[in-house]
Amino acid sequence: MASLTTFSDEARIALDTLTGRAAGIVSPSLRLGVTGLSRAGKTVFITAFVHNLIHGGRLPMFDAQKSGRLTKAYLEHQPDDTVPRFQYEDHIAALVDERIWPESTRAISELRLTVEFESASAWNRLFSRGKLSFDIVDYPGEWLLDLPLLGKSYAEFSAEALELATLPARADLSAKWRALTEGAEPDQPADEMTARRLFEAFSAYLKACKADHRALSTLPPGRFLMPGDLDGSPALTFAPLKPAGKAKNGSLHAMMERRYEAYKTHVVRPFFREHIARLDRQIVLVDAMQAMNAGAEAVADLERSITEILSCFRQGRGNLLTGLFSHRIDRILIAATKADHIHHESHDRLQAIVRRLADRAIARADFSGAAVDVLAMAAVRATREGTVKQGKETLPVIIGTPLAGETIGGETFNGEAETAVFPGDLPEKPGQLFQAMEQQSPEAPIRFVRFRPPRLERTAEGVTLSLPHIRLDRALQFLIGDHLA
């Protein structure tokens, strides 16, 4: 990771960390990063995380809750005044009152949740205040995929982008951009309109790759997909060019290279220094089922993106001295989301598939001393399970309300009617899935249908229960359970 930062970056990181450690003596806190590619469920995860802790949700595998040691959980003002607040209240209203999924993460945001608890250890109760704040940092995974660019020259970035663009799953989508690139001579005079045409064609290709029917994941630069307030700026108006030698002054090559370096300096590097380098724990949410539905190329691309994402973190365990000056992510959870879209018999199979996708990255993290786990989960469970008779056969099904416009067997749903869906079974061994995909089997392993959020249950006394989930309690136990012991 040293190649991704300058000496001045490291000095600022050290100063920020030391200042934070000093403040932590009075008000202990833990920074939890939440990321994943778009629509993996980041907003829903954070909302469910907070809602279940504040409202005493059903969390049987979360030790502090199970043992009754959590006394209070509440939201506080976040410590970073320049970072947008995660709008928890809006998101919970969308889920509970309107039964719609909240808007996806478009930029970085933050929320502080403070928990008061009683330690399980009598010794710890003598010295600990039993109060800990979790600073939850929500950011797009697309931005994280930019971090490897810090170690790449413009020529390397261009070569990799052109190579990816010729892959079978991308070739038709990138044809227009590649044709424009072929006609652009790197040594021709710099021209704003040429730069804009190349950027617009390249950006349109990346967005097409991201669409549901392709569901590709490795699409840097990430801000081309989610520009935020940088939309239209020169730092976001560049594109790869075909191989060339050293850039000549005043050339198109020199313009593109300068803007690429500006993107790294003014966009990517501050994002790493101010946010990623300050994290203590991390969850990476993965929507593997959408990739499986899109085919072998999407799955291979998801594997590539997971590996690149995990390579960006400062992983491992620091000692007492180094911990004063730098944060290390000592626990990483890779969570396969939307487990409520398949029967529980396939949950462990989904987990095994995602572990297979992340094998190389997990091995590197384990080597650095970080604890890594893989979990199939649904932060908000939108379905329930049942069975249906089909002739002499009994099929396990999931029951829920499909989103308006979803189609099953030729029937289009209006967003109000409930239905039972047989999603199919994932193979018992991950290798069987990858083998079938390599052979381009036309049969999808699952039938992916999007459902509305559930209608919350009420007790006999009329009390609304917390958001239902699948294995959210296990995720909380792995990510924060040790700090509440």
N, C-alpha and C positions, 0 to 999 in steps of 0.2 A: 504493500500500500504506500510505501515511501515515495514511489515514483508518481503518485497522484497528488502529492502536496509539495509546496516549496518550503524553504526554511522559515519564511515569515508566516506561512500558514501554520506550521507546527508551533511556532512561538505563540501565536494567537490562540490556538487550540489549548496549549498548556496553560496560558493565563486564564482563559475562560473556565477551564476545568478546575484550576486551583481556587478561583473565586466561587465556583459552584460548590466545591467540597467544603469551603468555609461556611457558606450559607447552610449547607446540609447538616452541620453540627446542631444548629438551632431548629431547622425545619427539614428533617430527612425526606429525600425524594428519590424516585427511580424513574428514569426516562425509558418509555416503551415505544418503540417504533412499530407502526402498522403499515405494511405496504403490500402490493400485489398489482398485477396488471388490471386495467379498467374492467369493471363489472365482476371482479373476483369476490367482492363483498366487504370491502374495507369499512365503508360507512356503516353498514349493517352490523359488522362485528363490534365496532366501538360503541354503537348505540346499545346493543345487547349487553355488552360488558358492563357499561355504566348502569343500565336499567336493572340488571339482575343484582348488582351489588347494593344499589340504593334501596331497592324494594325487597331485598331478602329473597331472591329467586331460588328455585329448586336446583341446588348445586351439590348433589350428594358426594361427588368425587373431589370437591374443593374443601380441604381439611379445615381451614379456619372457619368456614361457614357451617360445615357438618358438625363440628364440635361446639358450636355456639360461642366462639371466641370473638367474632366480629360484632362490635357494639354499635357502630355507626359508619355510614359512608355518605359523603356529600360532595358537591361540586364547590370549587373555590376559584378565585381569580387566577389565571395562569401567570407564570412569572415573566413570559416574553410578551411585552406590550406591542411589539412590531409584527407579531405573527397573528394571522386571523384566527379567531376562536372557532373551534368545531361546534357547529350549531346543534347541539344535542337536543334541545327542546323542539326545534323544527323537525328533526328527523324522527323523534319518538312520536310526535303528533301524526306524521305521515304514516308510520307503521301501525299505530294503535287506532287512531281516529278515522283516518281515511283508507286504511288498508292498501296503501300503495308503497312501493319501494322508494326510499329517499334518493335524492339526486346523487350521482356518482361523484367521487373525489375529482376535482379539477385543479386543485392547487394544494399547497401545504396548509395545514391547520393544526391546532393544539387544544388540549383540554386538560385541566387538572382535577383529578378525583382524589380526595383525601379519605383515608380509612382509619378509624380508631378501632383498636383490637387489644385483646389480652393475650400475651405470649403464652405458649404451651409450656415454656420452661420457667420454673420458679426463679432461677438465677437471672434469666433475662428480664423478668418482671421487676427485679431490683434496680436495673440500670437503664431500661428502655422506657420511653414515654408511651409506647404502644400506639404510636401515630405515624403514619407514612403516607406521603403524597405520591400519586402516580401521574406523571406528565406524559399524556398519550399524544404522540406525534403522528399525524395522518399525512401521508404523502404519496403521490402517484408512482407506481413501479416504473412507468415509462421514463420518469426523470432519473430514477436510479440506474437505468440502463445507459445513461449518458456518462456515468463515472468512468468506465473503461476508456472513454475518449481522451481523458486527461493523460493517459500514457501513450497516445497514438498521434502521429503526425498527420497533417492533412492528406499526404500521399497515401499513408496506410489506411486512413478512414475511407478515402475514395476507392482504393483497390478492394477493400472488404465489401463496401456497399455495392460496387459493380458485380462482384462475384456472387453475392447473395441474390441480386436482382435477376440472375440468369437461372436460378433454381426453378424446377418445374412448377412449383406452386406460385411463383412470382413472375415468371417470364411474360405472361400475357398482360399482367397488371403494370409492369414496368416498361412495356414496349415504347410508349410515347416518350417517356423520360429518356430512355436509352437512345432513341433516335435523335432527340435534341442534343444529347451529350455527344453523340458521334459527330454531329454537325458543328459543334462548338470547338474551336481551336484554342487550347489553353493560352497560346501566345498572342491571340488577337487582342486588340485594345479593350480595356475594361469598359463595360457598357451596362448601365443600370437596368435597361429593359431586358437585355439578354440574361443578366443575373436573375431578374425576377421571373422570367419565363422558365428558366431551369429550376429555380426554387419551387415554383407553383406546380410544375410537372412532377418533381421529386416528392413534394409534400402530398400531392394527390395519390401517388403510387403507394406511399406509406399508409395513408388513410384507407385505401382500398384493401390493402393487406390485412388491416385490422378488422374489417367487416366480418359479420358472423359466419358467412359461408367459407371464409378462408381462416379466420381466427388465428392469424400469425402473431408472434409475440416479440421477436427481436427486431425492433424498428427504430433505432436511434437515427437522428437526434429526437429525444422525447418531447422537447418543447415544440417540435413541428406538429405534433399531434395535440398538444395542450399548451398553447403559447402564453396564455394568461395576459398580463399587461405588456408583454414584449411583442405582441402581434404587430407585424409591419416594420419592426426595427431592423437596421442593417445586420445586427448580430444574429438575426433569424432569417436573413435573406441570402442564403448560400446553398450550394449543392455540390456533390462530388463531380469531379471531372476525370476524363480518361487520363491514363498515365502520361506524365511529362517530366522534364528535367527540372532544374532550378527555375523558380518563377522569375520572369523578367519584370522590371519596374513598369508600372502602368498597364500590365496585362490583366486579362480576365482571371488567369491563374493566380496572380498576386492578390487581386481583390478577394477572390473566394478563400484563399488561404488566410488572409488577414481577418476576414469575418469569422472563419472557423476558429481561429485562435482567440478572437474576441468573445465568441460564444463560450469557449472553455474558461476564459479568464473571468468574465463578468456574470456568467450564468451558472456553469457547472461547478467551478471551484468554490464559490461562496456557499452553494447548496451543500456540498460535502462538509466544508469547514464549520458552518453554522448549525447544521442539523444532524447529518449522519455521524460525524465524529463525536457527537455528544450522547449517543445512545448507549443504554446499558443492557436492554433486552430487545428482541426483535421477533415479530411474527410475519411470515410471508404467506399470503393467501393465494391459492392456486385454483383456478377453475379448469381442472383437467377434463371434465366431461364435455365442455364446449369444444376443446381441442380434439377429443376423441371423435366427436360427431363430425368435425371438419375433415378428418382423415390423417393419414400417416405423416404428411408434411407438416401439419399443424402441431402434431405431437412432438416431432423432432425439433421444431422451432421452439416449442415450450421448454423442452429439455435444455436447449441452448440458452434461453433467456434465464431459466432458474440458475444455471451454472454461473452466468455472468452476474446476476443479481447478488448471489451469495459471495461471489469473489470481491464484492465492493465493500463489505463490512470489515470493521476492525474487530476481528474475532479473537477469543482466547481469554485467559485469566491473567490479570495483572497482579503484581504484588503490592504491598502496602506503600512502597515508595513510588513506583510508576503510576499507581492508581491516583496519586495526588495530582498528576499532570496530564493524564490521558484516560479516556473512557475505553473500555473494552466490552464488546458484546459477549457475555459468557453463556447466554442461552438463546438459541434460535429455534423457533417452532415453524415448521413448514406444514401448513394446514390446507388439506384438500377440501374445498368448500362445496356447499350444496349437496351434502350427503342425504338430505331429505328428499332428493329427487330419485333416489334408488332405495330398494328394500334393504333392511338392516343386514340381511345375509351378505350383501355386497359391500358393506362399509369397510371391512378389513381388506377386501380385494382392492377397493379404490385407494386405500392407504398404501398398500403394497405397490401399486402402479406408480404413485407419486414418489414413493421412496426410490423406486427404480430410476425414475426420471432425474432425481436429485443425487444419485449415488456418488458421482465424482465430487460434487460440491460438498456433500456431507463428509466424505473422507478427508477433505482438506480442512474443514472446520473441526472435526474430531482431533486431527493432528495438532491443531493450534491450541487445543485445550478447551474449546467451547463445547457445551452440551447441546446436542441437536436431536430433535424428535420430529416425527411425522405423524399427523393425525387427520383422520377423516371427520369432518364436523359440519354442522349447520348452526350458525350463531342464532338464527331465527328459523324455527322449524315451520314450514308452510304446509306440510302434509301430515297425514296419519296413515297407518298401515291397515290393510284388510286382506281379504281373500275373495276370489270369485270363482264360480264353477264354469268350466268350458268343456262341455261333454263330460267325460269321466275324470278329467283333470282339474285339480284345484290350483289356481295360480295366485301367488302373492302379488298384491297391488298396492299402489299408493293412492290416497284419496285427497283431493284438494280442489281449489277453484282456479282453473287456468286463467292467465291474463287475457284480457280482451284481445281478440285477433289471433290467438293461438289456435292451431289446427291439429286435430287428431282424427285419423281415418276419414278425412274428407269433411269432418264437422268443424266449423269455426265457432269458437266460444265468445260469449259476450262479456265475460268478466264477472258474472253473477252465479252461473250454474256450477255446481260441484260435479266432479266426475272421478271415476276410478281408472287408473292407468297402469298397465303392465309395462314397466320400464325396460324389462330385459335383465339379464344377469351378466355381470362382469365375469371373465374367466377366473378360475381358481388361482392360476399362476400368471404373474405379469408377462412372462415370456410368451404365453399363448396369444395375448393381445398384440404384442409387438410383432410376432410372427405373422398373424393374420393381416396386420396393417402393411407389413412389408410385401405381402402377397396381394395387396390391394383388394382384399375381400369386400364385396359390396354390402355385406351385412354390418350395420352399425351395432356395437355391443350394447348400447342403451338407446332409448328413445327419450330425448331431452325435451321436456315441456316446462315452460316457466309458469309459476303459480303466483297468485296474490298472497300477501301476508295473511296469517291466520286471524280469525276472530278470537279475541282473548276470552278464556274461560273465566267464570265467576264462581265463587264459593256459594254455599247455601245462604250465607249471611250477606251476599251481594258484593263481596270484596273481589276486585279484579286481580287475577293472578299475573305473575310476571311473564315475560315473553318466553315461549317454549323454545327448546334448543336441542341439539344433538351434540353431546361431548364438549359443550362450552366449559363445563366445570373442569374437565381434564385439561383444557387449554389454560385456564386460569391457574390451576395447580402447578403446571409446569412453568409458566411464565412468572408468577409472583408468589406462589405458595411458600417458598423458602423464606421470603422476607416477612411473612406473617406467622412464622413458626414460633 
